[in-house]
Amino acid sequence: MTRALIVIDVQESFRARPLWQAVSDPRIADRVGRLVELARQAGDLVVWVLHTEPGSGGVFDPALGHVRLMDGLRRRDDEPLLHKTAHNAFTTTNLQQILTGRGVREVAVCGIRTEQCVETTARIASDFGYQVTFVVDATATDPIPHRDAPAGRSVAELLADPRTLSAQEVIRRTEYALAGRFATIATVAELEAAAARTSEDRDPAADGGAHPA
């Protein structure tokens, strides 16, 4: 096992926030689920990471019950589940120890939010020497307000502000920042197609039967 899929913060906490109505992909769990099944079929390690803010009283406070995998996702008992309190998945967890112990050298990352926890994890993984694949359409994020925008605005006010950076633009900029520097950019469909080609190469009968010696 030299590869791992790291699923970052795909948790109910985000769906409990009003801003979820402006998220780039409300069906993010479906795409992540496809990636998880792909990793399992390949025998790759799947690591689940959840963000927590104990004692905060907010949606990331474990006491409120939202810090759990998003509905539709299922973790197997042998798949590590880590709880972090930093943006990236390494600093406040034993993720690197787990990956090292399993001999992992390649990681694919996905989750919420594209430019924050997922991108930060990808950058640090690259600096640690891992070969990183950033599965861009298995990430999701929100529009980002301008730095001078007042706090406490409604979602409608955020979206109406011409200075707000759209979720799609955030994702596009993240791709540009990571590609060729910290990660290879891929989509779920591209990884599924690559896995199918690999399976066919391993199965001589896939093209109509075994070849004669």
C-alpha positions in Angstrom: 0.0 0.0 0.0 1.8 3.1 -1.2 -1.2 5.4 -1.9 -3.8 7.0 0.3 -6.9 9.1 -0.1 -7.3 11.8 2.5 -10.9 13.0 2.9 -10.9 16.4 4.6 -13.8 17.9 6.5 -16.7 16.4 4.6 -18.9 16.8 7.6 -22.3 17.9 8.7 -20.9 21.1 10.3 -21.0 22.8 6.9 -24.5 21.9 6.1 -25.5 23.5 9.5 -24.3 26.9 8.3 -26.5 29.4 6.4 -23.6 29.8 3.9 -24.2 26.2 2.7 -26.9 27.5 0.4 -24.1 29.2 -1.6 -21.6 26.3 -1.6 -20.1 25.4 -5.0 -21.3 21.8 -4.9 -24.1 20.8 -2.5 -23.7 17.1 -3.7 -20.0 17.0 -2.8 -20.5 13.9 -0.7 -21.5 11.9 -3.8 -18.3 12.7 -5.6 -16.2 12.0 -2.5 -18.1 8.7 -2.2 -17.0 7.7 -5.7 -13.4 8.5 -4.8 -13.6 6.4 -1.7 -14.9 3.4 -3.5 -12.2 3.8 -6.2 -9.5 3.9 -3.5 -11.0 0.8 -1.7 -11.1 -1.1 -5.0 -7.5 -0.3 -5.6 -6.5 -1.4 -2.0 -5.5 2.1 -1.1 -5.7 3.5 2.4 -8.6 5.9 3.1 -8.1 8.4 5.9 -11.0 10.5 7.2 -10.4 13.9 8.8 -12.9 16.0 10.7 -12.4 19.6 11.9 -13.2 20.4 15.5 -13.3 23.5 17.6 -14.1 22.2 21.1 -15.8 24.6 23.4 -16.5 27.1 20.7 -20.3 26.6 20.8 -20.4 26.7 17.0 -21.1 24.1 14.3 -17.5 22.7 14.7 -18.0 22.1 18.4 -18.3 18.3 18.9 -20.8 18.9 21.7 -23.4 20.1 19.1 -23.4 16.9 17.1 -22.5 18.2 13.7 -18.9 17.0 13.7 -19.6 13.7 11.9 -19.3 12.5 8.3 -21.8 14.0 5.9 -24.8 11.8 5.3 -24.2 9.3 2.6 -20.6 8.6 3.5 -19.6 5.5 5.4 -16.3 4.8 7.1 -15.0 1.3 7.5 -13.7 0.2 10.9 -10.1 -0.3 9.5 -10.0 3.3 8.1 -8.4 5.9 10.3 -10.6 8.8 11.6 -8.7 11.8 12.7 -9.9 15.0 14.4 -7.9 18.2 13.7 -8.0 21.7 15.1 -5.8 23.3 12.5 -6.5 24.1 8.9 -4.3 21.4 7.5 -4.7 17.7 8.3 -1.1 17.2 9.5 -0.2 19.7 12.3 -2.6 18.6 15.0 -3.0 14.9 14.1 -0.8 11.8 13.7 -1.5 11.7 9.9 2.1 11.7 8.9 2.8 8.8 11.3 0.0 6.8 9.9 1.1 7.4 6.3 4.7 6.6 7.1 3.7 3.4 8.9 1.8 2.2 5.9 4.6 3.1 3.5 2.4 5.7 1.7 4.2 7.9 -0.8 1.3 9.2 -2.9 -1.8 10.9 -1.6 -5.0 12.2 -3.2 -6.8 14.9 -1.3 -10.4 16.0 -1.5 -13.0 17.7 0.8 -14.2 21.0 2.1 -13.0 23.9 1.7 -11.1 23.9 -1.6 -8.7 26.8 -0.9 -8.5 26.4 2.9 -8.1 23.0 4.5 -7.8 20.9 1.4 -5.3 23.2 -0.3 -3.3 23.7 2.8 -3.1 19.9 3.3 -1.9 19.5 -0.3 0.8 22.1 0.1 2.2 20.5 3.3 2.0 17.0 1.9 4.0 18.2 -1.0 6.6 19.8 1.2 6.8 16.5 3.2 7.7 14.7 -0.1 4.5 13.1 -1.0 3.3 12.9 -4.6 0.0 14.8 -4.4 -3.1 14.6 -6.5 -5.7 17.3 -5.9 -9.1 16.0 -7.0 -10.6 19.4 -7.7 -14.2 18.4 -8.4 -14.3 16.4 -5.2 -13.8 19.6 -3.3 -16.2 22.4 -2.5 -16.1 25.9 -1.1 -18.0 29.1 -0.5 -17.9 32.6 -1.9 -15.3 34.7 -0.1 -16.1 38.3 1.0 -13.7 41.1 0.4 -11.4 41.9 3.3 -13.1 45.2 3.9 -16.6 43.8 3.9 -18.5 44.2 7.2 -19.0 41.1 9.3 -22.4 39.5 10.0 -23.9 40.1 6.6 -26.5 37.7 5.2 -25.8 35.3 2.4 -27.8 37.5 0.0 -25.8 40.5 0.9 -22.5 38.6 0.4 -23.6 37.4 -3.0 -24.8 40.9 -4.0 -21.4 42.5 -3.2 -19.4 42.8 -6.5 -16.2 42.5 -4.5 -17.1 39.0 -3.3 -15.0 36.3 -4.9 -17.3 33.6 -6.3 -16.8 29.9 -5.2 -16.0 29.0 -8.8 -13.3 31.7 -9.0 -11.9 30.5 -5.7 -11.6 26.9 -7.1 -10.1 28.2 -10.4 -7.4 30.2 -8.6 -6.6 27.2 -6.4 -6.0 25.1 -9.4 -3.6 27.7 -10.8 -1.8 28.0 -7.5 -1.3 24.2 -7.0 -0.7 22.9 -10.5 2.9 22.2 -11.4 4.0 23.4 -7.9 2.4 21.4 -5.2 0.0 18.9 -6.9 -1.3 17.3 -10.0 -4.9 18.4 -10.7 -7.4 15.7 -11.6 -11.1 15.0 -11.7 -13.0 12.1 -10.3 -13.9 11.0 -13.9 -10.3 11.1 -14.9 -9.2 8.9 -12.0 -12.0 6.5 -12.7 -11.0 6.2 -16.3 -7.4 5.7 -15.3 -8.4 2.9 -12.9 -10.5 1.3 -15.6 -7.5 1.3 -18.0 -5.3 -0.2 -15.4 -7.9 -3.0 -14.7 -8.1 -3.8 -18.4 -4.3 -4.0 -18.7 -4.2 -6.5 -15.9 -7.0 -8.6 -17.3 -6.1 -10.4 -20.6 -9.7 -11.3 -21.2 -10.9 -7.7 -21.1 -10.3 -7.3 -24.9 -12.0 -10.6 -25.9 -9.9 -13.3 -24.5 -6.4 -14.4 -23.6 -3.6 -13.9 -26.1 -1.8 -16.9 -27.4 1.7 -17.5 -26.1 
